[in-house]
Amino acid sequence: MPYLTAIRDNLAQLGEFLAHVATVKGDLSNITAPPRFLSPKSAIEIPSAWASRHALFLAPATEPVPVKRALSVTLNFLCSLRNVVDDDSGNAAKMPLNPFLGELHIGSFDSEDGTSTKLVTEQVSQHPPVTACHMYNKEHGIVSNGFAASETSFHPANGVTVKQAGYALINLKRFDETHLMTFPTLHIRGLATGRPYPDLGGSCYISSSSGFVTKIDFDVGARLGLWGTNQVQATIYKSSEPSNAMFHISGQWNRTLTVTDAHGAVVDEFHVDDNPTTELTVPPFEHQSSWESRRAWHKVSQGIREGDIKQIVKHKTALEERQRARREQEQQDGTIWQPRFFSSLSNDGEARRLLEAIPDDEFRHFDSSRTVGLWRFNNTDDAERLITRLRQTQSEEPGN
């Protein structure tokens, strides 16, 4: 009987949540799901997944052939999706915690060759919610800088849809080359049945300063009526000759991908998990700054994992109330919160040139108001000094 009661409570809570979001007009990014449907992680951790298959992330930095570098960047993009969607953790169809303004996620991916890729992620805007992320490996000469605003909507038939407005720029110092990648749309389907699952949809692109463009299509399964099959197709072509494909990639982004050349010959075929995941190294939460995600949300995350709803509500509410009080004080003082590690640009010539090579007006004419500007990392050396200072300060805000 307790088990049946739990199921009824779960379904009732889901029903109430769906009924609520169905009445909301516009963006749902700041709507909080019931505790039973929360992931124990903040959404600010998601961008780190793009470097989680760390050997693949670094591979383009040493590939001498331009089209193969474009292929290498694409393969890392596709293989990282398994970690971006987090479909093996049991939390893929749960809503991550909404990051608070100024929230940080800082760590490093350590390589077997002794080098390290540093990561700094910051919540740079709250309305709309915008996350900026910077990753750099000095020895390999690879830098990635990206930002995205989550635009969330709900439809009774299609479930929750999360569009990621923004892009990432990957710079390869050795070749003086930059790749711009846009982001896929995430769907959470099956909510009405109480068995939610993640899926990806729409198209996204990778545009390279070497003149190659990759189109990635996630609507393959939908066209065939095969929801939830994680099908993907990608084509790499010279931007000046869009009909002349150099490589094709097809398969399932969470399982097996097949690469063929322009003549249809198989170049590579591999299982995504043959490329191991590297865990992000972060200090124990008690040694982090109070602004860092895992320390700030520690008690809430613990409550989610233990199923302790009272603890979740108590600490989540306290953190959110402190943030509201901070915003009210800033309004009274006539001040505006300034991000620590990123600055908002009104124009980015390099990104604009790469966007113009994309044959889709939604990306070609990117509206920076969707992300409150174009976000760039300030300075690596200054950032490392600031991280040290923040962790030494150990103030009690904002998680307590």
Buried (B, 14 or more C-beta within 10 A) or exposed (E): EEEEEEEEEBEEBBEEBBEBBEEEEEBBBEBEBBBBBBBBBBBBBBBBBBBBBBBBBBBBBBBEEBBBBBBBBBBBBBBBBBBBBBBEEEBBBBBBBBBBBBBBBBBBBBBEEEBBBBBBBBBBBBEBBBBBBBBBBEEBBBBBBBBBBBBBBBEEEBBBBBBBBBBBBBBBBEBEBBBBBBBBBBBBBBBBEEEBBBBBBBBBBBBBBBBBBBBBBBBBBBEEEEBEBBBBBBBBBBBEEEEEBBBBBBBBBBEBBEBBBEEEEEEEEBEBBEBEBBEBEBBEBEEBBBBBBBBBBBBBBBBBEEEBEEBBEBBBEBBBEBBEEBEEEEEEEEEEEEBBBBBBEEEBEEBBEBBEBBEBEEBBEBEBEBBBBBBBBBEBEEBEEBBEEBBEEEEEBBBE
